[in-house]
Amino acid sequence: MRKLTTLGITLSLALVAAPVTATAAETTAEPVTELGGTLANGATWAAEVPAGWNGKLVLYSHGFRPGPDNPAWDPGFDSTAQALTDRGFAVAASSYATAGWALGTAVQDQLDTLAAFSAAAGEPARTIAFGTSMGGLVSSLIAETPDSGVDGAVSTCGLLGGGINLNNYQLDGVHALAELLLPGQELQLTGFRTAAEAGVTITALMQAVQQAQATPEGRARIALAAALMNTPTWFSGNTAPGSRDFAAQQEAQYNWLLQTIPFVVGSRVSIVTAADGDSGWNQGVDYAALLQQSAQRQQVDALYRSAGLDLKRDVRTLTTTADITPDAEALEWMDRTSTPQGNLQIPVLTMHTLADILAPVEYMEEYEETVREAQATPLLRQSFVERTGHCTFTDAERVAAVLAMDERLDTGRWANLAEPKQLDRRAESLGLGDADFIKYQPVEFVNDRTWNQDQGPGNGHGPGNGHGPGKGEGPGKGHAHGPGHGHGPGKGR
């Protein structure tokens, strides 16, 4: 916020990558009135209303923050907010009631912010929810809330596979690293309650990965773990490595893992604290089935052959040593608060980069499937940006997404509004920098599964699309949101 000192709020950076630097907008900066306050649960909210307000509000949901600082206004969104107010939109945001994994209250905090804004500035003629990263998940959950007062949602770099899948895909990756690079060592992988507990695991995994990268055998095993963790094979530069440049792909995965391990293991403390337990599990997971469905299987095969390793034996080791079970109450909490169920009430536009380490682009395949099974596909459109990094969008791309949603709400139909060429044209007409929208179809997210409360080791849980506790067996593709007793036709192997 450009004058946040008037609200007495201390700024802190959200844990999402800053947008790519954009050129200054050609429009003249619009004078704004700043509003803000404190909600009943202690969350703070802040807003900017331009002098020439068009009656439309962008309700911004920020990403994961470790705390303790937890301001209402996210400085990572400031330039985008200015571009929006320059074009007549008001922008409002909240801190959520807590830092960290705030899904217990975040949706309601945002809706309460909308109510507080309406009381202070007047009820908006239209409200568009806009979220980044964890906030993208918040925005998608707002889109499933009946009578929310929100008209459309834009979810960018969103954790739209949900919190349970987040815990599980990360567990699959670190399980492979621990078992294959640190065989025989007891290493905690879930249930971290303190930063010190997580720190022990982070140190051990980081050292193991760095040492393994020095040998062909180690590089092959890193590639296997990276495939199970949906680690991108494109790290930097303007173009991805060639489809058969497996060495360059593996080096990219290695570089991503060095950045990712400290964050994902460390952040698990916050998720465990919020849920009062760990929802992740791998008991009964068939890792051969996961690898079989992975788009990176060919790369893993080639690196294992080159290293002279037995891939089947390593995968069998992962399956037979998978014995982690979820905390039942934490699983139920995550399913209730942190898992999209696809029942869209309003239009949703997603936007994702092709190589995102913290919210895998494969999540978009999972989310599309969830929405389709809820029979809400006509309300959903997905867009993709040819770039690496988490939330590394330009202001032009962000504002173009908002304007596309605004027009969708005007016309009542999508037509070509979410097509890459149309989004590119709109973005590049704004004077806010470049845009790189691209036509793209994400590959299968392979880590989705349903927990059977009665299962024991080897009970057939391969990839599935269920999320919460369930009673069915086998790799189900139906959704079991909350305790359930049936699943759809199997799609796992």
C-alpha positions as a Python dict, from the first residue, in 0.01 Angstrom:
ca = {
    (1, 'M'): (0, 0, 0),
    (2, 'R'): (139, 332, -95),
    (3, 'K'): (65, 504, 237),
    (4, 'L'): (40, 218, 481),
    (5, 'T'): (188, 418, 768),
    (6, 'T'): (-153, 578, 806),
    (7, 'L'): (-287, 241, 918),
    (8, 'G'): (-1, 160, 1154),
    (9, 'I'): (72, -171, 985),
    (10, 'T'): (421, -317, 952),
    (11, 'L'): (506, -462, 612),
    (12, 'S'): (650, -808, 552),
    (13, 'L'): (709, -999, 233),
    (14, 'A'): (479, -1289, 155),
    (15, 'L'): (657, -1610, 65),
    (16, 'V'): (588, -1595, -304),
    (17, 'A'): (831, -1484, -569),
    (18, 'A'): (804, -1119, -667),
    (19, 'P'): (647, -1054, -1007),
    (20, 'V'): (878, -998, -1299),
    (21, 'T'): (965, -629, -1312),
    (22, 'A'): (721, -441, -1531),
    (23, 'T'): (748, -110, -1707),
    (24, 'A'): (555, 186, -1575),
    (25, 'A'): (192, 206, -1677),
    (26, 'E'): (100, 460, -1937),
    (27, 'T'): (-198, 574, -1734),
    (28, 'T'): (-168, 857, -1484),
    (29, 'A'): (-156, 744, -1121),
    (30, 'E'): (-503, 772, -974),
    (31, 'P'): (-535, 937, -629),
    (32, 'V'): (-665, 686, -376),
    (33, 'T'): (-843, 689, -43),
    (34, 'E'): (-707, 437, 204),
    (35, 'L'): (-940, 245, 430),
    (36, 'G'): (-877, -25, 689),
    (37, 'G'): (-956, -169, 1025),
    (38, 'T'): (-965, -478, 1242),
    (39, 'L'): (-1210, -765, 1210),
    (40, 'A'): (-1376, -933, 1507),
    (41, 'N'): (-1121, -1217, 1517),
    (42, 'G'): (-824, -982, 1512),
    (43, 'A'): (-748, -997, 1140),
    (44, 'T'): (-671, -659, 988),
    (45, 'W'): (-795, -534, 654),
    (46, 'A'): (-688, -254, 424),
    (47, 'A'): (-817, -108, 100),
    (48, 'E'): (-747, 152, -163),
    (49, 'V'): (-1032, 326, -342),
    (50, 'P'): (-947, 546, -643),
    (51, 'A'): (-1107, 886, -683),
    (52, 'G'): (-1273, 765, -1003),
    (53, 'W'): (-1389, 433, -858),
    (54, 'N'): (-1579, 229, -1117),
    (55, 'G'): (-1773, 46, -847),
    (56, 'K'): (-1574, -274, -887),
    (57, 'L'): (-1359, -435, -618),
    (58, 'V'): (-1065, -675, -644),
    (59, 'L'): (-1053, -877, -321),
    (60, 'Y'): (-692, -991, -288),
    (61, 'S'): (-590, -1307, -96),
    (62, 'H'): (-220, -1324, -12),
    (63, 'G'): (5, -1630, -2),
    (64, 'F'): (168, -1822, 281),
    (65, 'R'): (360, -1613, 536),
    (66, 'P'): (572, -1767, 812),
    (67, 'G'): (508, -1478, 1052),
    (68, 'P'): (528, -1322, 1295),
    (69, 'D'): (464, -1013, 1081),
    (70, 'N'): (126, -1042, 916),
    (71, 'P'): (9, -717, 752),
    (72, 'A'): (-317, -673, 568),
    (73, 'W'): (-143, -536, 259),
    (74, 'D'): (99, -752, 63),
    (75, 'P'): (385, -546, -84),
    (76, 'G'): (433, -814, -350),
    (77, 'F'): (96, -711, -493),
    (78, 'D'): (147, -336, -459),
    (79, 'S'): (240, -259, -820),
    (80, 'T'): (-51, -468, -947),
    (81, 'A'): (-285, -292, -704),
    (82, 'Q'): (-170, 44, -836),
    (83, 'A'): (-228, -70, -1194),
    (84, 'L'): (-580, -174, -1095),
    (85, 'T'): (-665, 147, -909),
    (86, 'D'): (-527, 344, -1202),
    (87, 'R'): (-795, 169, -1407),
    (88, 'G'): (-1077, 245, -1165),
    (89, 'F'): (-1085, -71, -952),
    (90, 'A'): (-1076, -59, -573),
    (91, 'V'): (-852, -318, -404),
    (92, 'A'): (-903, -470, -59),
    (93, 'A'): (-708, -734, 133),
    (94, 'S'): (-680, -887, 478),
    (95, 'S'): (-405, -1033, 691),
    (96, 'Y'): (-617, -1338, 781),
    (97, 'A'): (-645, -1407, 1152),
    (98, 'T'): (-308, -1581, 1165),
    (99, 'A'): (12, -1609, 969),
    (100, 'G'): (121, -1946, 829),
    (101, 'W'): (-134, -2199, 704),
    (102, 'A'): (-438, -1977, 767),
    (103, 'L'): (-706, -2184, 594),
    (104, 'G'): (-901, -2230, 915),
    (105, 'T'): (-1032, -1871, 886),
    (106, 'A'): (-898, -1726, 560),
    (107, 'V'): (-1213, -1765, 349),
    (108, 'Q'): (-1431, -1605, 615),
    (109, 'D'): (-1169, -1338, 681),
    (110, 'Q'): (-1187, -1237, 315),
    (111, 'L'): (-1567, -1231, 315),
    (112, 'D'): (-1565, -1028, 636),
    (113, 'T'): (-1323, -789, 466),
    (114, 'L'): (-1571, -753, 183),
    (115, 'A'): (-1842, -670, 437),
    (116, 'A'): (-1618, -419, 617),
    (117, 'F'): (-1523, -256, 288),
    (118, 'S'): (-1889, -232, 187),
    (119, 'A'): (-1974, -64, 515),
    (120, 'A'): (-1693, 188, 473),
    (121, 'A'): (-1704, 263, 101),
    (122, 'G'): (-2038, 133, -19),
    (123, 'E'): (-2130, -206, -158),
    (124, 'P'): (-1936, -284, -478),
    (125, 'A'): (-2133, -335, -795),
    (126, 'R'): (-1899, -628, -865),
    (127, 'T'): (-1634, -815, -666),
    (128, 'I'): (-1359, -1027, -818),
    (129, 'A'): (-1155, -1244, -583),
    (130, 'F'): (-786, -1260, -677),
    (131, 'G'): (-536, -1483, -497),
    (132, 'T'): (-175, -1594, -522),
    (133, 'S'): (-29, -1926, -404),
    (134, 'M'): (-208, -2022, -81),
    (135, 'G'): (-429, -1722, -154),
    (136, 'G'): (-513, -1880, -489),
    (137, 'L'): (-652, -2173, -291),
    (138, 'V'): (-845, -1927, -73),
    (139, 'S'): (-995, -1763, -382),
    (140, 'S'): (-1096, -2101, -526),
    (141, 'L'): (-1267, -2191, -199),
    (142, 'I'): (-1449, -1857, -202),
    (143, 'A'): (-1571, -1956, -549),
    (144, 'E'): (-1735, -2264, -393),
    (145, 'T'): (-1910, -2063, -120),
    (146, 'P'): (-2280, -2004, -192),
    (147, 'D'): (-2403, -1645, -162),
    (148, 'S'): (-2053, -1515, -90),
    (149, 'G'): (-2113, -1176, -250),
    (150, 'V'): (-1818, -1243, -484),
    (151, 'D'): (-1896, -1254, -857),
    (152, 'G'): (-1584, -1413, -1008),
    (153, 'A'): (-1244, -1545, -902),
    (154, 'V'): (-893, -1536, -1046),
    (155, 'S'): (-658, -1790, -891),
    (156, 'T'): (-290, -1749, -974),
    (157, 'C'): (-14, -1999, -890),
    (158, 'G'): (-276, -2155, -664),
    (159, 'L'): (-241, -2462, -446),
    (160, 'L'): (-551, -2595, -615),
    (161, 'G'): (-470, -2961, -559),
    (162, 'G'): (-552, -2882, -197),
    (163, 'G'): (-366, -2916, 130),
    (164, 'I'): (-389, -3295, 157),
    (165, 'N'): (-234, -3347, -184),
    (166, 'L'): (27, -3084, -95),
    (167, 'N'): (135, -3282, 210),
    (168, 'N'): (131, -3610, 21),
    (169, 'Y'): (325, -3516, -291),
    (170, 'Q'): (593, -3351, -81),
    (171, 'L'): (606, -3658, 142),
    (172, 'D'): (648, -3884, -163),
    (173, 'G'): (953, -3685, -271),
    (174, 'V'): (1126, -3666, 66),
    (175, 'H'): (1045, -4033, 137),
    (176, 'A'): (1233, -4127, -180),
    (177, 'L'): (1527, -3904, -91),
    (178, 'A'): (1547, -4044, 261),
    (179, 'E'): (1515, -4411, 167),
    (180, 'L'): (1746, -4406, -135),
    (181, 'L'): (2011, -4155, -26),
    (182, 'L'): (2010, -4227, 350),
    (183, 'P'): (1927, -4599, 370),
    (184, 'G'): (1891, -4737, 720),
    (185, 'Q'): (1877, -4397, 887),
    (186, 'E'): (1574, -4302, 1096),
    (187, 'L'): (1462, -3962, 975),
    (188, 'Q'): (1141, -3782, 1068),
    (189, 'L'): (941, -3690, 757),
    (190, 'T'): (603, -3580, 897),
    (191, 'G'): (445, -3442, 1213),
    (192, 'F'): (696, -3164, 1276),
    (193, 'R'): (589, -2951, 1571),
    (194, 'T'): (894, -2728, 1594),
    (195, 'A'): (1140, -2562, 1361),
    (196, 'A'): (1417, -2754, 1537),
    (197, 'E'): (1259, -3089, 1446),
    (198, 'A'): (1223, -2983, 1084),
    (199, 'G'): (1577, -2845, 1084),
    (200, 'V'): (1728, -3184, 1159),
    (201, 'T'): (1552, -3332, 857),
    (202, 'I'): (1639, -3038, 634),
    (203, 'T'): (2009, -3064, 718),
    (204, 'A'): (2021, -3439, 657),
    (205, 'L'): (1835, -3420, 325),
    (206, 'M'): (2032, -3124, 194),
    (207, 'Q'): (2364, -3292, 267),
    (208, 'A'): (2247, -3617, 111),
    (209, 'V'): (2125, -3450, -208),
    (210, 'Q'): (2443, -3246, -250),
    (211, 'Q'): (2661, -3556, -206),
    (212, 'A'): (2445, -3767, -436),
    (213, 'Q'): (2469, -3515, -719),
    (214, 'A'): (2838, -3601, -755),
    (215, 'T'): (2773, -3954, -891),
    (216, 'P'): (2564, -4103, -1174),
    (217, 'E'): (2388, -4329, -922),
    (218, 'G'): (2302, -4037, -699),
    (219, 'R'): (2178, -3825, -988),
    (220, 'A'): (1949, -4104, -1104),
    (221, 'R'): (1799, -4141, -758),
    (222, 'I'): (1752, -3766, -726),
    (223, 'A'): (1563, -3775, -1057),
    (224, 'L'): (1336, -4049, -924),
    (225, 'A'): (1258, -3853, -608),
    (226, 'A'): (1208, -3537, -814),
    (227, 'A'): (960, -3713, -1043),
    (228, 'L'): (755, -3826, -743),
    (229, 'M'): (764, -3467, -613),
    (230, 'N'): (655, -3309, -944),
    (231, 'T'): (982, -3116, -960),
    (232, 'P'): (1010, -2919, -1285),
    (233, 'T'): (1281, -3008, -1536),
    (234, 'W'): (1320, -2642, -1634),
    (235, 'F'): (1504, -2422, -1384),
    (236, 'S'): (1615, -2103, -1558),
    (237, 'G'): (1660, -1938, -1895),
    (238, 'N'): (1408, -1860, -2166),
    (239, 'T'): (1362, -2217, -2288),
    (240, 'A'): (1332, -2555, -2121),
    (241, 'P'): (1592, -2828, -2180),
    (242, 'G'): (1526, -3055, -2477),
    (243, 'S'): (1286, -3343, -2430),
    (244, 'R'): (1574, -3593, -2436),
    (245, 'D'): (1836, -3380, -2261),
    (246, 'F'): (1796, -3585, -1945),
    (247, 'A'): (2117, -3461, -1785),
    (248, 'A'): (2010, -3096, -1815),
    (249, 'Q'): (1665, -3186, -1686),
    (250, 'Q'): (1815, -3358, -1384),
    (251, 'E'): (2043, -3064, -1311),
    (252, 'A'): (1737, -2839, -1314),
    (253, 'Q'): (1563, -3069, -1067),
    (254, 'Y'): (1868, -3071, -842),
    (255, 'N'): (1877, -2690, -837),
    (256, 'W'): (1506, -2675, -759),
    (257, 'L'): (1542, -2925, -475),
    (258, 'L'): (1816, -2721, -311),
    (259, 'Q'): (1573, -2430, -295),
    (260, 'T'): (1268, -2634, -212),
    (261, 'I'): (1366, -2877, 64),
    (262, 'P'): (1421, -2611, 333),
    (263, 'F'): (1093, -2439, 248),
    (264, 'V'): (858, -2737, 218),
    (265, 'V'): (996, -2925, 519),
    (266, 'G'): (1011, -2610, 727),
    (267, 'S'): (661, -2495, 630),
    (268, 'R'): (513, -2829, 731),
    (269, 'V'): (544, -2713, 1093),
    (270, 'S'): (283, -2444, 1024),
    (271, 'I'): (46, -2685, 849),
    (272, 'V'): (77, -2942, 1129),
    (273, 'T'): (16, -2672, 1388),
    (274, 'A'): (-295, -2543, 1209),
    (275, 'A'): (-444, -2891, 1165),
    (276, 'D'): (-318, -3014, 1503),
    (277, 'G'): (-162, -3311, 1332),
    (278, 'D'): (-24, -3429, 999),
    (279, 'S'): (-265, -3531, 724),
    (280, 'G'): (5, -3688, 509),
    (281, 'W'): (47, -4059, 453),
    (282, 'N'): (217, -4308, 224),
    (283, 'Q'): (124, -4642, 379),
    (284, 'G'): (-12, -4863, 102),
    (285, 'V'): (111, -4636, -180),
    (286, 'D'): (236, -4824, -485),
    (287, 'Y'): (532, -4617, -602),
    (288, 'A'): (567, -4822, -920),
    (289, 'A'): (217, -4702, -1014),
    (290, 'L'): (308, -4341, -940),
    (291, 'L'): (622, -4358, -1153),
    (292, 'Q'): (438, -4538, -1433),
    (293, 'Q'): (200, -4243, -1465),
    (294, 'S'): (467, -3975, -1427),
    (295, 'A'): (556, -3766, -1731),
    (296, 'Q'): (917, -3792, -1616),
    (297, 'R'): (930, -4172, -1629),
    (298, 'Q'): (1138, -4178, -1949),
    (299, 'Q'): (1400, -3950, -1796),
    (300, 'V'): (1422, -4163, -1481),
    (301, 'D'): (1450, -4483, -1688),
    (302, 'A'): (1733, -4339, -1897),
    (303, 'L'): (1934, -4212, -1599),
    (304, 'Y'): (1896, -4543, -1414),
    (305, 'R'): (2016, -4738, -1718),
    (306, 'S'): (2312, -4507, -1763),
    (307, 'A'): (2406, -4547, -1394),
    (308, 'G'): (2366, -4925, -1406),
    (309, 'L'): (2105, -4923, -1129),
    (310, 'D'): (1800, -5145, -1086),
    (311, 'L'): (1503, -4908, -1099),
    (312, 'K'): (1249, -5175, -1011),
    (313, 'R'): (1441, -5261, -695),
    (314, 'D'): (1457, -4899, -581),
    (315, 'V'): (1088, -4845, -647),
    (316, 'R'): (1009, -5167, -462),
    (317, 'T'): (1212, -5036, -168),
    (318, 'L'): (1003, -4721, -163),
    (319, 'T'): (679, -4919, -162),
    (320, 'T'): (780, -5167, 106),
    (321, 'T'): (913, -4900, 342),
    (322, 'A'): (611, -4670, 306),
    (323, 'D'): (450, -4694, 647),
    (324, 'I'): (342, -4341, 742),
    (325, 'T'): (-25, -4301, 839),
    (326, 'P'): (-223, -3977, 877),
    (327, 'D'): (-363, -3823, 1191),
    (328, 'A'): (-736, -3882, 1142),
    (329, 'E'): (-855, -3552, 1288),
    (330, 'A'): (-593, -3355, 1096),
    (331, 'L'): (-698, -3530, 774),
    (332, 'E'): (-1059, -3437, 837),
    (333, 'W'): (-964, -3075, 914),
    (334, 'M'): (-756, -3042, 599),
    (335, 'D'): (-1033, -3193, 390),
    (336, 'R'): (-1289, -2955, 539),
    (337, 'T'): (-1083, -2635, 526),
    (338, 'S'): (-812, -2677, 264),
    (339, 'T'): (-941, -2894, -20),
    (340, 'P'): (-1134, -2772, -326),
    (341, 'Q'): (-1434, -2986, -404),
    (342, 'G'): (-1511, -2834, -742),
    (343, 'N'): (-1860, -2708, -667),
    (344, 'L'): (-1809, -2372, -834),
    (345, 'Q'): (-2077, -2110, -776),
    (346, 'I'): (-1910, -1841, -987),
    (347, 'P'): (-1669, -1825, -1284),
    (348, 'V'): (-1303, -1903, -1210),
    (349, 'L'): (-994, -1825, -1418),
    (350, 'T'): (-666, -1986, -1316),
    (351, 'M'): (-319, -1870, -1420),
    (352, 'H'): (-2, -2076, -1376),
    (353, 'T'): (359, -2079, -1491),
    (354, 'L'): (489, -2396, -1656),
    (355, 'A'): (768, -2461, -1405),
    (356, 'D'): (642, -2391, -1053),
    (357, 'I'): (819, -2572, -772),
    (358, 'L'): (581, -2478, -488),
    (359, 'A'): (252, -2529, -672),
    (360, 'P'): (322, -2785, -946),
    (361, 'V'): (158, -2711, -1277),
    (362, 'E'): (22, -3066, -1252),
    (363, 'Y'): (-209, -2927, -985),
    (364, 'M'): (-405, -2763, -1266),
    (365, 'E'): (-484, -3104, -1414),
    (366, 'E'): (-603, -3219, -1075),
    (367, 'Y'): (-818, -2910, -1022),
    (368, 'E'): (-976, -2934, -1367),
    (369, 'E'): (-1065, -3295, -1292),
    (370, 'T'): (-1214, -3202, -955),
    (371, 'V'): (-1430, -2932, -1115),
    (372, 'R'): (-1531, -3163, -1399),
    (373, 'E'): (-1644, -3435, -1159),
    (374, 'A'): (-1852, -3174, -978),
    (375, 'Q'): (-2009, -3090, -1317),
    (376, 'A'): (-1897, -2727, -1298),
    (377, 'T'): (-1660, -2722, -1597),
    (378, 'P'): (-1849, -2445, -1787),
    (379, 'L'): (-1750, -2203, -1510),
    (380, 'L'): (-1377, -2281, -1529),
    (381, 'R'): (-1106, -2163, -1764),
    (382, 'Q'): (-731, -2217, -1720),
    (383, 'S'): (-442, -2011, -1855),
    (384, 'F'): (-68, -2072, -1858),
    (385, 'V'): (240, -1852, -1879),
    (386, 'E'): (563, -1977, -2037),
    (387, 'R'): (798, -1896, -1751),
    (388, 'T'): (972, -2056, -1455),
    (389, 'G'): (913, -1976, -1090),
    (390, 'H'): (634, -1949, -837),
    (391, 'C'): (394, -1658, -899),
    (392, 'T'): (641, -1485, -1133),
    (393, 'F'): (372, -1302, -1330),
    (394, 'T'): (403, -954, -1472),
    (395, 'D'): (158, -682, -1376),
    (396, 'A'): (38, -699, -1736),
    (397, 'E'): (-56, -1066, -1699),
    (398, 'R'): (-226, -1015, -1364),
    (399, 'V'): (-430, -716, -1476),
    (400, 'A'): (-521, -889, -1804),
    (401, 'A'): (-662, -1180, -1605),
    (402, 'V'): (-876, -945, -1396),
    (403, 'L'): (-1001, -764, -1707),
    (404, 'A'): (-1081, -1096, -1876),
    (405, 'M'): (-1288, -1199, -1575),
    (406, 'D'): (-1456, -858, -1571),
    (407, 'E'): (-1560, -901, -1933),
    (408, 'R'): (-1674, -1258, -1865),
    (409, 'L'): (-1905, -1120, -1598),
    (410, 'D'): (-2028, -850, -1836),
    (411, 'T'): (-2113, -1090, -2117),
    (412, 'G'): (-2207, -1402, -1924),
    (413, 'R'): (-1990, -1623, -2145),
    (414, 'W'): (-1624, -1707, -2193),
    (415, 'A'): (-1605, -1706, -2573),
    (416, 'N'): (-1231, -1659, -2644),
    (417, 'L'): (-1157, -1443, -2338),
    (418, 'A'): (-922, -1698, -2179),
    (419, 'E'): (-746, -1802, -2498),
    (420, 'P'): (-369, -1736, -2488),
    (421, 'K'): (-361, -1503, -2788),
    (422, 'Q'): (-649, -1299, -2654),
    (423, 'L'): (-493, -1273, -2307),
    (424, 'D'): (-158, -1178, -2464),
    (425, 'R'): (-316, -904, -2673),
    (426, 'R'): (-502, -766, -2378),
    (427, 'A'): (-197, -778, -2151),
    (428, 'E'): (40, -616, -2396),
    (429, 'S'): (-205, -335, -2467),
    (430, 'L'): (-187, -217, -2106),
    (431, 'G'): (159, -61, -2108),
    (432, 'L'): (256, -270, -1808),
    (433, 'G'): (522, -493, -1961),
    (434, 'D'): (541, -821, -2147),
    (435, 'A'): (313, -1122, -2142),
    (436, 'D'): (387, -1483, -2229),
    (437, 'F'): (57, -1670, -2228),
    (438, 'I'): (80, -2006, -2402),
    (439, 'K'): (-151, -2290, -2496),
    (440, 'Y'): (-67, -2577, -2264),
    (441, 'Q'): (-214, -2902, -2132),
    (442, 'P'): (-72, -3007, -1794),
    (443, 'V'): (14, -3371, -1740),
    (444, 'E'): (-133, -3601, -1476),
    (445, 'F'): (-90, -3520, -1109),
    (446, 'V'): (9, -3865, -985),
    (447, 'N'): (8, -3825, -607),
    (448, 'D'): (-365, -3801, -540),
    (449, 'R'): (-505, -4079, -328),
    (450, 'T'): (-778, -4163, -80),
    (451, 'W'): (-710, -4284, 272),
    (452, 'N'): (-895, -4600, 367),
    (453, 'Q'): (-927, -4600, 744),
    (454, 'D'): (-913, -4980, 754),
    (455, 'Q'): (-616, -5026, 526),
    (456, 'G'): (-291, -5189, 613),
    (457, 'P'): (34, -5198, 418),
    (458, 'G'): (-3, -5296, 55),
    (459, 'N'): (-376, -5236, 36),
    (460, 'G'): (-372, -5110, -316),
    (461, 'H'): (-360, -4734, -284),
    (462, 'G'): (-205, -4603, -597),
    (463, 'P'): (-291, -4270, -759),
    (464, 'G'): (-649, -4168, -697),
    (465, 'N'): (-852, -3852, -696),
    (466, 'G'): (-1006, -3884, -353),
    (467, 'H'): (-886, -3655, -82),
    (468, 'G'): (-1038, -3717, 258),
    (469, 'P'): (-1107, -4029, 460),
    (470, 'G'): (-1286, -4301, 268),
    (471, 'K'): (-1398, -4663, 304),
    (472, 'G'): (-1343, -4790, -47),
    (473, 'E'): (-1034, -4983, -154),
    (474, 'G'): (-810, -4958, -457),
    (475, 'P'): (-689, -4655, -645),
    (476, 'G'): (-1017, -4462, -666),
    (477, 'K'): (-1079, -4166, -889),
    (478, 'G'): (-1394, -4055, -712),
    (479, 'H'): (-1388, -3786, -445),
    (480, 'A'): (-1430, -3868, -80),
    (481, 'H'): (-1451, -3526, 78),
    (482, 'G'): (-1492, -3599, 443),
    (483, 'P'): (-1582, -3949, 560),
    (484, 'G'): (-1723, -4139, 267),
    (485, 'H'): (-1799, -4491, 156),
    (486, 'G'): (-1760, -4507, -218),
    (487, 'H'): (-1531, -4409, -499),
    (488, 'G'): (-1560, -4371, -868),
    (489, 'P'): (-1405, -4599, -1127),
    (490, 'G'): (-1035, -4664, -1071),
    (491, 'K'): (-782, -4482, -1278),
    (492, 'G'): (-470, -4591, -1093),
    (493, 'R'): (-270, -4895, -1191),
}
